Amino acid sequence: MEHHPAAARLTEAAVAVQQHGTGNLLRVVLVVMVLGCALTAWFLLRGYKRKDD
């Protein structure tokens, strides 16, 4: 059987994800989602400010 270093790294990564769960990924997704919502709200609401020309 041949040794494939890339396959070994993928296997180790899969084992690490199973051991640690998806906590870090979920945190990143939630932070990006909250920041995206805040930036979208700012972008949409900035058009409603009064223009006293």
Secondary structure as GFF3:
##gff-version 3
##sequence-region A 1 53
A	DSSP	alpha_helix	5	20	.	.	.	ID=ss1
A	DSSP	alpha_helix	23	45	.	.	.	ID=ss2
A	DSSP	three_ten_helix	46	48	.	.	.	ID=ss3
###
